[in-house]
Amino acid sequence: MEAKHWISEAERIDVLNQATEVINYWQENGKKTSMAEAQSKFPEVAFSGSN
């Protein structure tokens, strides 16, 4: 992300913090959480894939 000069440092930090939150949530809740539940918990994050 550092090579993307159009993204400010504050935005990079925000994106990385959001990614960390999602990863931690997924690790704690694992397969018992549906994609829809994760999307409702993190509405500002775009999820892709299947569940």
Steps between C-alpha positions, in 0.01 A plus 500: 500500500794732550553504123149642454589866546143617443394329822578714802675354802185545706296306242759221489489470877119493493494225235756290685311543829176390334672199348639407841154525656350274232783246533466492878121464473536215251760323716284527813172400336628274224260284303207561732458848350333550164620748239178697555573530873853621433371750243247638747772537765733680255272691259786721379699198376442337160505121535547264208492125477248251625388345823 
